Amino acid sequence: MPKLYLTVFVLLVFLGEALGQPSTLLQTPIQLEPGQYTVAQLLKQINNQTGVHFSYSRSLNISKKVLFTDKTLSIKQIVDQMLAPQKLKYLLKGKMIIIRKSFPKIATPTSTTASFTTQPRFYTISGTITDQSNGEALIGATVYIPSLGKGIATNSYGFFALRLAPGKYKVQVSYIGFQSKHYQINLEASKTLNVELPVDKNELATVVITDRGINEHVTSLEVSTNRLDIEEIKSMPAFLGEVDVLQSIRALPGVSSIGEGASGFNVRGGAADQNLILLDEAIVYNSAHLLGLFSVFNPHSVKDVKIYKGAIPPNYGGRLSSVLDIRQKEGNTKRFSGEGGVGFVTSRLMLETPIVKDKSALLVAARRSYADLFLKLSSDQDIRDTQLYFYDLNLKFNYAIDKKNRLYVSGYFGRDVAKIGKLFSFSWGNRTATIRWNHLFNSQLFSNVSLIFSDYNYKLGVLPTNTNGLEFEWVAGISSYQLKNDLTWFINPRHTLDFGISGIGYYFQPGQVDSETSSVKTASERALETAIYANYKQQINKKLTLSYGVRLSAFLSLGERNVRTYLPGQPRRNATVIGQRRYGNNEVVANYWGLEPRLSLRWQFKPKTALKASYARNRQYIHLVSNTTAPLPTDIWKSSDPYIRPLTSDQVALGIFHVIASPALELSAEVYYKKMYDLIDYRNGVNLLLNEYLETELLSGDGRAYGLELMVRKNTGKFRGWLSYTLARSERKIDSDFPEDRVNNGAYYPADYDRTHLLNLTTTYDFNKRVSLSANFTLSTGRPVTFPSAKYQFMGSTVLDYSTRNQNRIPSYHRLDLSLTLKGKPKRKRRWKGEWVFSVYNVYARRNAYSIYFIGDGTAQNEATRLSILGGLFPSITYNFKF
């Protein structure tokens, strides 16, 4: 099977080259009605019928007329006849015909007949696109050549490269929300084009898009992908006025959550741990503050948010369902600046300053909640001793060493702290650090080397009530170190190759409890995950573009640890243990590997409409072990081992994308099907804490998810926003030869996060330059739960009997949020800009059920109780500023 994947990949590459550069191209027939045509008309006819492009200098008289009497002529016959009177020569390169008076000796044809053996000289336009006001690199800015109908988007560092034949070109550079720039370039040698785009001054139309930008929805190869600008995120209503990245992406089609107060999110039927969350390329293992009410991402430090839901590029790996790639701002290289805000829950401040103007900058952002400060005002000593807060600190430094080298250093430090009087303490938090080196080997080959550290840990403590009391502390977590090198080779406007290598070392600490009299520790685990990848993007013709690649990943579970042996043909239980083997430090306990092919295509069969499709295989080697519906800070990360296999998924997606130029609407419809293997589920009454042998508590099975996602989006004008609808199912199947290891008798059952219907409406309306109103409405099917199907009396107590899993649902969820933004009056030469945001979360105070459980005194009637996390109306006032 691995050889088959590699064979198919190689065949695709050579087939693409054959399709993209046919050797008999000049013999392609052209249909013409007899009559006179100008040269311009002939060039257009050839382009429309064959997709062949032309590059020519001013020496070509495109208004000169040529007479044709035949209805069918080859490209060669037409070009020969129209160029002979003007004594011009031409040369074929790929699907481009270059017309000039003469060519350099290295590529001079002997006649007007094109030579297939000679090669013209090519040059490269390369550079970076940045924000004129602060020097920030613009991710996804478009560099477009109108005469060729070709363009390219900047990468994650604002870099681009276009390889073109010699000639004169008009170059258009554009980006959403910025004024476009146009350049006339006479390409006689490779050129560097660094462009600074000014922000569009039309504040009413916050997002201004050129026609090229509008069509990006159709012309882009990306499918099952959404990008949110941070200004767009800031305009959305938020809980207690706290702008939140995770809450924003939950408004996108195919993205949902367990409920209010739940950390993480679910994508296309996947569990929360199946999402790879990256902050400046560093893995974030727990993305929640205050048990899920807020995320760890300070909105003032975030620049770009992008989520891949299906067609995940091969440079990403290690998760089954999605990649959430969050990039921080780089720091203002032009001048000292800052922004922040004060709200009911937190205060935030971000400062940027150049170290060396236009070469290096430093960014520092901090955020802290302050509920504990108000608790100190209480007259009750226990309340004054209570602590409840979280904080974040973001740092980033970048330095342009020279024209070919740039260094980035970034870090995140955040923690939640809860202390209940002198009885109980609980804290958890993340730390990340990233060092990145961008290097240009030449104008076509771009390299990024990253050294990354990520850590998540939590601590639980019980404090002594008196001098004779027992005190203990529980510590657990996960950390990882990663080294990777990603390279991009910009071959030409139609061909791009991405390739690279990565290695991650994991350290798992499931739990250690220390007290005054004893210490209990679950054996730690180590693991190594490596990968190499390659991805080839190719424009076959004007309508068809392909992206195909493969990721080869391998995983080693390492000692030091004990591994049990169980009776063959028997379920894994403590009672069936027959032996145990001790693995030494860094000795291989288990190893896995696999190929992960990825394929995407775009067929733009109409100028404003495209059909896109994708296939992706993903593998996941680490697992978040939790017996609760939603992940908690105390959940355990676990390595794959001899009994817990890696997760695997295959997903196919098909979508149609359309744009309406006026009023600039983007429309999309996608269907997908995902099959998952070796998913983890749990036995009833599972015990996960301080359990060194989790294989006795876990079950393994398969899953499937499928659905339809619809979206209408408007990015321009006074009225902006999107409407999305998702129709989907997510199911699991746990079957076994042993009846006690089956769930629902081995049949499919809904996953905990299955939601059949999900509707989201997000809008903003600008009344004028100072006042805007935003609204967010969400409606979804209630999530599955398991209710008792019977009850009986046993020894004087009422016992509830639960039969099949997840066959019931809690009531449907719906909520409306509103926010009103009032900006200060603009004053000339005044840098300070402030705004007041008045928001109401859950406007009509809907008591949405998070869960339903049953309580009683053991002998009386048991009653169902609905648990609502945020069951009321939550108004807030926030003041934001920037300077």
Order of alpha helices (4+ residues) and beta strands (2+ residues): alpha-beta-beta-alpha-beta-beta-beta-alpha-beta-beta-beta-beta-beta-beta-beta-beta-beta-beta-alpha-beta-alpha-alpha-beta-beta-beta-beta-beta-beta-beta-beta-beta-beta-beta-alpha-alpha-beta-beta-beta-beta-beta-beta-beta-beta-beta-beta-beta-beta-beta-beta-beta-beta-beta-beta-beta-beta-beta-beta-beta-beta-beta-beta-beta-beta-beta-beta-beta
